[in-house]
Amino acid sequence: MNARQNRKGLSPLIATILLLAFAVSLGTMVMSWDVSGSSSSSTCADTNIALQELASRTAICYDADAEEVRFMIRNTGRQTINQLLLRVIHSEQQFVELPVTTDIGTGELATLRAPFAHNSPNQLVGSIVPLASDTICVDAEIQQIRIPPCP
């Protein structure tokens, strides 16, 4: 009778090995799902921009005669920037998004222009959002930029 009881079920050692194999395979499957979805977040984590300063003033202005916003931007991240979105809020609290296509490499400085017709005497406020590998990187956005008239 005692020999019959030993044959029933799995031994604790084999059960432990099977549970560990199941846990490892399940963990591998979960990790592979995470890797496929994290590529855009890692692209944006390496993206950063800064407005260039000239004579203690940020280098951004609105030229009413040319009807454009001019600005100098530096890529301070580790990812090439393919495009920028210049978001401008004008006096009627309306939001305008101006795409600026450019390739700014790591550490490079670029002087850019975005066409924008504006006829209100009020000052413009805007923000600049970088795009890297066609991904909008909101975490690298420069917000609440005052856009004065060009001298």
N, C-alpha and C positions, 0 to 999 in steps of 0.2 A: 504494500500500500504506500509506503514511503517513497519508493522509486517512481510511482505514478504521479505524485504531487510535484516532484522536481521537473517533470516534463511539461507541465502546464504553464503557459505564459512565457514571457521573456525574462531573461535574467536582468537584474538592475544595471549591470555594466552595458549590455547591448541597448537597453532602453535609453540610457544616458547618452551613448554615442549617437543614436538616432535623433534624439532631441537636439543635440548640438549641431548635427548636420542640417536639420530642418531650420534652426535659428540662423545659421550661417547663410544658407541659401535664401531665406527670407530677407535677411539684412542686405545681401548683395542685390537682390531685386529692388529693394527700396532705394538703395544708393544709386542705382542706374537710372531710376526715375528722376531723382534729384539733380543729377548731372545734366540731363537733357533740358531741364527747365531753368537752370541757373546761368546760362551763357549771357543773357541780356543783362542780368544784374551785375555780373563780373565786368562786362563792358562798361557799364555806367560807373562802377566803383573806380575804374581807372580814368574817368573823364572829369576834368576840372578846367574852368576858365577864369580869367580875371580881366577886368577892364584896365587898360593901361592908364597910368597917370602922367600928366604933363604939367609941370609947374604947380604941383599940389592940387590939380583938378583932374577929374576923370575925363578921359578923352572920348566924349560923346556929345553930339550937338545936332540941332535941327537947322538945316539950311532952307529957308523959306523960298529963296529965289530958285534954287535947283530942285525944290520939293523932294528932299531926301534927308534921311537920318544918317549921319556919319559917325563911325566909332572905330576905336582901336582895341583889339582883343588879343590876349595872349593865352595860348594853350599851356596850362600849368599841370596838366595830367599826363598820363602815360599812354593815352589812346588818341589816334588821329581823329579830328573832328571833321565830319563830312558836311554838316549843315548847321546853321543856327536859326532859331526862331526868335525874331525880335517882336515882342508883344508890347503894343503901345496902347495906353488908355488916354484918350483925349477928353476935352471939356465936357462932352455929353455923357461921360462915363461909358463910352462905347469901347469895345475891345477889338483891336485890329492885330492880326498875326501876320507878320511879314517874313517869309522864308528867305534866307540868305545862303545860297549854295557856295561852298568853299571847301578847300582841303587845308586844314591847319595842322601841321605836324607837331609833335611833342616839342615844347619850348619855343615854338615859332610865334611871331607877332604878325598880325594881319590888320590892314586898314580896310574897312568894309563900308559899303553904302547900301541903304535900303530905300527904294522909292516910297515916298509917303507925302500925300497932299494934305495940308492942314491949314485952315484959315482962321482959327480961333486965337485970340490973344493970350489965352491961358497956357501955362507951362505944361509940357507933356511929361508923363511918368510912364516908365516901361520896365521890362525885364528881358533878359536874354537867356535862352535855353539852348544848350548844345545837343546835337545829335551825333551819336557815334554808331557806326554800322547800322544805320537806319533805326536806331532806338532812341527815343526821347529820354534824356537823362534829367529828370525833374530835380533830383537831389543836387545837381551841379548848377542849378539856375541862379542867376544874379538877379535879385528882386529889388523893387522900389528905387529904380534909377531915375533921377531927375534929368530930363533932357532939355538943357537950355538952348537958346538960339546960338547959332555959330557966330563967332566974332567977324 
